[in-house]
Amino acid sequence: MSKPLAERLRPSTLDQYLGQQHLVGKGAILRNAIDSGNIPSMILWGPPGVGKTTLANIIAERMDMSFFALSAINSGVKDVREVISKAKLTIGQSILFIDEIHRFSKSQQDSLLGAVEQGIVRLIGATTENPSFEVISPLLSRCQVYILKHLEVEDLEQLTITIVKALEEEIGRKIEIAETNALFRISGGDARKVINALELVVTTLMTSAPGKIIVNDKKVKNIIQQNLSIYDKGGEMHYDVISAFIKSIRGSDPNAAVYYLARMIEGGEDPKFIARRLLILASEDIGNANPNALLMANTCFDAVNKIGWPESRIILSQTVVFLATSAKSNSAYMAINEAQALVQKTGDLPIPMQLRNAPTKLMKDIGYGDDYKYAHKHEGNFIDMEFMPEQLKGHAIYEPGNNAREKQTRQWLKDRWEKYGY
């Protein structure tokens, strides 16, 4: 039985490797390490289908080192120890690749520490999750973290040419890619999804008419929609399900939200991953419309870590229902976006003199802190003074949301800050 197309098209050299030029392009940091023959232990962090496993294989081939691969989904401490035992026969000449290392427990990650620290193996861990949260600090401190990005359109176009050539050789017919918008949009920058989608589309179109096979946006959307389970084989719907989950809570539909929660639970999703997403959502999509949402989500995250599985599914369900039925506001999220954009545009504007700290006599003499008025000495613990830099006077950043709590906030601001236009 022949290998899947995605496996057959997997690059074997850095020159064939698509994307990640900030890491493996000429003169890039990881490329230099590989060329020097002295790679560190590393964590490859990035979304699915961007080449983490492929890069690990290429590194092992270039370094001419023994390559051991484990998946955190079905490997444990025993498997790690067996690899380390073999690696001790040629200390420093083995690479241990662990896919989805974020799924390793603390004790499993602890079992790697000694071998990594002593240089028995070079660890390459691949993760789609932020390693700051998912990799224990002692192990993370011994690894270099490299961030991989979604493939660019140019990379996907080059990949499409390679896929077409391989498929033409396989089926003995010409293939014309008339449009790529739907293909690339469905893939989301995931190379595997592009390969799976195009293979599925071409295979389906083969039976409809003889001669050249023409692929366009309409055909891609129709065929993928009808064959979604085939296209998303291997669990690649993970990110689609979490997206539907978050959007259902944001859209205040507890029924859909709990349904997608169940999908993730039945699919073996890490409960900490779910709880962390709820924490983010509590601030991004609910915020000050219901400040208790953040407290609830944070309590949920703590409880999930304490209780474990399967009981923590109940805690997740309670929190999901609470968040879905809560008032919604993205005002805090929009405010920090607006503030960051403003800072990037205007740079480091001078701080008003009355707000500057004056720890020395010289600073006091030149006016630091002059005219600062202590709010608590005034009626209502409020004083109308200028806190913004001169160039940003009257520039409102925070826009209260349209909900009961923030309507009160808007009135509170209007009573005090007429200059901001509330």
N, C-alpha and C positions, 0 to 999 in steps of 0.2 A: 504493500500500500504506500503510495507516494506521500510525502510530507505535505502539510497544508501550504497554500501559496505564501502566506505570511512568513512561514519558516523558510521556504525556499528563497524568498527575496531578502532575507536578513543579510545586511552588509557584513563583510568579513574584514574590512580594512577601514581605517580612518578616512581615506580618500573617497570611499563609497558611502560613508556615513552622512546622513542628511541632518541638517540643522545643528544647533548648539555650537555655532562658530565662536561664541564668547568663551567656550571651554576648550574646544578641540581644533579651532582654526589655527592657521599659521601664527605662531608666537603667543597663543593663548595659554593660560595658566596650566590647565590639565594636559594640553598637548606637550608643553615643555617638560612636565614631569614624566610623561610617557617616553618622550624622546631621550630624556636623560637616563632612563632605566631605573628611576628611583621614585616609585609612586608611594603616596601615603595610604593608610587606611582611610576609607572615605564613605560618605553617605551621599547617594545620588537622589535628590529630592525633586520630584516633578510630577505632572499629571500622567495618566496612562497613555501608552502608545507613542511616547516621545523618544524612546531608544535607550532606556536605562539598562535593561538586560543585554541588549546588543552591545552597548558601550562596554559593559563588564566583560563580555566575551572577547571583544576586540582587544581590550587591555591585556587580558590573560594571554592572548595569542601573540601580541607584540612583545610582551615581557618574557615569553617562553617559560611560563610558570605553570605548575599543576593547578587545575581549576576544579574546585568543588562547589556545587550549587545546591542550596537548600531553599525550600519555600517555608516561610514562617507559618503557613496555614496547616501544613501536615508534618512539620518537623519539631523535635523537642530537644531537651538538654542532651539526651542520649545520642542523638544524631550529631549534635555539635561536638561532643566529646570524641566521637569516632573520627570525625574529620580532623580534629586537633591531634589525635593520636597518630594518624597517618602523616600529617604535616610535620610532626616532630622528626620524622626520618630525614627530611630535607628542610631544616629550619630556614625560614625566610624565602623559600622558593614556592610557596603555595598561596593561592588566592581563594578565599572563602566568600562566595557570593550568596547573600541572603535576600531573597525577594520578599517584599512586604514586611520588612523588618519591624515596622510599627506594630505588627501583630504578635511579636515576641513579648512574653511577660518579663517582668523585672528579673526573675530568677534565670530565665533563659538568656537574657542579655548579660546578666552577671557572669554566666558561664563562658562568655566570650572574652571577658576583660583581660585575664592573665595572658592568653595567647596573643591578643592584640598588643598588649603592653610589652611583652617580651619579644615581639617580632616573629613569632612562630608562624603566624599567617598575616596576610594583608587582607583586611576585611573590606568588602564592598557591599554596603547595604543599599537596597532600593526601597524607596517609600513614596507614597502619594500624600502622606501626611506631614505636617510640620515636625521635623525631628526634635525641635526644642520641647515639644510636648510628649512625644512618643518614644524618644530614645533616652535612656538614663544618662544623667550628667557625666559620670565617670567614663562611660563609653563614648559619649559625644565629644568629650574633651580630647579624646585620643584619635579623633577622625576629622578629616577635612570635609566640610559640607559643600557640595557642588549643586547649584540649582539649575535644573533643566527646564526649558520653556516649551510652550506649544510650538509646533512647526509653523513656519511662515508659509504664505501662499506659494512663494517661489519653491519652497521645499516640497510642498504637496504637488505642484505641477511637475517637478522632476520625478517624484515618486510615481505619479500617474503614467508618465512615459514608460517607466520601467515595468509597471504592472501591465500596460497594454502590450508591450513587446513580449512579455512572458505568456500572456493569455493567447496572443496571436500564434505563437509557436505551439502552444498546447492544443488549440482547437482548429488550427489551419485555416482561419478566416481573418479578414481585415477588420479592424475596429477603429471607428472614428469617434473621438470625444468632442461632440459639438458644443457642449456647455459643461461647466464644472461647478457652478454656484451651488446647486443642491448637494452635489457630492461632497464638497468641502464643508458646507454648512452642517450637514449631517455628521460628518466626521469630527467636527470640533477640534481640528488640529491633531487628531489621533491617527497615526500611521496605520495601525492595525484596522481601524474602522474604514479607512479609505480602501485598503486592500480587500477587506471582507465585502464592503458595499459594491465595489466595482466588479469583483468576481461574481457576486450574486446577480447583479444586473445583467452582465454579459451572459451568464449561464441561462438566465431566464429568457433573454432576447434571442438566444440561439434557436429556440424552438418555434419562434413566431414567424420568421421569414428567412429565406436563403440569402446569400450574398453578404455584403458588408453590414456589420453591426454598428448602428449609429446610437450613441448614448447622449441623451439630452436631459435637462432638468426635470421635465414632466415625467419621463420614463423612470428616472432615478427615484423620484418621490413616490410614484405609484407602486413600484416594485418593492422598495424598502418598507413602505407602510404595510403592504400585504404580507411581508415576510420578516417582520421585526424580530421575532424570536430567533430566527436563523441568523440574521445579521448580527444580533447582539450576543452570539454564542460566547461561552466562556465567562459569563458574568460581567460583561462590559456595560450592562444597563445600570450598574452601581451609581454612576453619577447622574443618570437620568432620574433614578428613583429618589435620590436625595434632593435633587432639584424640584421634583414634583412635591415632595414632602414639605420643603421650606415654603414653596409657593402656596401650598394649601393652607398652611398656618397663617402666612401673610394675608391670604384671601379670606381668613376667618371661617374656614370650613373644617370643623373638628372631625367630621365623618371621613373625609378624604385624608386628612392628616393622620388619623389613627390607622386607616387602611395602609398608607404608605409606610407607617411605622411597623406594622405587621409584616409588610413585604421585606423590610430590612431585617427584622428579627428572624424571619423564616429563612432569609438568605445568609444568615450567619454574620451579619454586620457587627462590628465592635461597638458595644453599648456606649463606650466613652466617646467614640466618634459622633454618635447621635447626640449625646448630652452636650458635647462641645458646640455642635451646630445650634442647639437650642439656646445656649448662652449668647452666642453671637446675635441670633435672631431677636432675643429679648431686648437688646439695646438698639439694633438696627431698625427693627420694624414695629416695636412697641414703645420703647423709650419712656419718656415722661408722661405719655398718655396713661401709663400704669407702672410706676416705678417698682411695684412689687413683683413685676414680671422678671426682672433681673435677679431679685432675691430668690424667687422660686426656681429659676433656671440654675442658679449657682448652688442652691440646696440640692437640686436634682443631681447635678454633676458630682457633688460630694457624696450623696447617698448611693449613687451608682457605683462609685469606687469602693464604698464600705460594704454594700450588700452583696454585690456580685450577681451572677446569672444563675437561675432564670428570674428570680424575684424582682430584680431591678426593672424588668419590663413593665411592671405595674407602676412604678415610680415614673418611668418615662411616659407612660400613657396618661397619668394624671397631669403631668407637666404639659404635655402636648395639648390636651383638652383645655387647660387653663390658658395657655398662650394663644390658642386658636380663637377662643371666645373672649379674649381681652380686647379693649380698645386699641387702636393702632396709630402709630405716629413714627415717621422717619425723620423728624425734625432735628434730633441730635446728630444723626448720621449725615444729613444734608449740611448741618452747620459746620462740622469738622471738614467736610469736603470743600465747602466754600472758603473756610478759613485757610486751609492748606493751599488752595488755588491762589488766594489773595497773597499769602506769604511768598509763594513761588513767583508771583507777578511783581510784587513791590519790594522784595528783598528784606533786609534787616533795617527797618525804619527806626529812627531814634526813639527811645523810650521817653515819654514826657518827664521833664525835670522833677515835677512834684511826686512822681512815682518811683524815682530812683533811690536806691539804698545809699546811705551816707555813713559808712563805718569809720571814716577818718575825718579829721578836722578840715583838711584840704577840700574834701568833697562837700562838706557842709558850707565852707566858705564860698565855693563856686556855685552854690545854689541847689545841690542835690537835696531832694526832699522838701524844698521850700514850698509853701502853700498847700502841702498835703493836709487834707482834712479827715480826721478819724471819724468814720461813719457812726460809730457807737455813741459819740458825744452829741449826736443830732437827733431831732425828733424822728421817730419811726426807724431809727438806725440807718438813715439814708441821707446822703448829701449829693446834690447835683454838681458833679465836677467832671473834668475830662480825663478819661482813662485810655482812650485810643491815641495812637500816634497822630500828630498834627495832620498828616496827609490823609488820614482815614476818618476824620471827624464825621459823625453822622452815618457812617457806613454800617448798616445792619447786617449781621451774619446769621443770627438765630431767628428763624421764622416759626413761631408756635404752630403746632398742628391743629387740625379742625376736630377737636374732641373736647369733652367737658372739662377735663383737668387743664389742658393747655389753653382753652378759652379763658379760664381764670388767670392763667399765667400771662396771657396777652393783655388782659385788663390791668393786671399788676404792673406790667412793663409800661403800658400806655400812661398810667397815672404818674410814672416817674421819668420816663425817657421819651419825651415828645420829639426830641431831635432825631431819634431813630425811625420815626414814622409809624410807630405802632398805633 
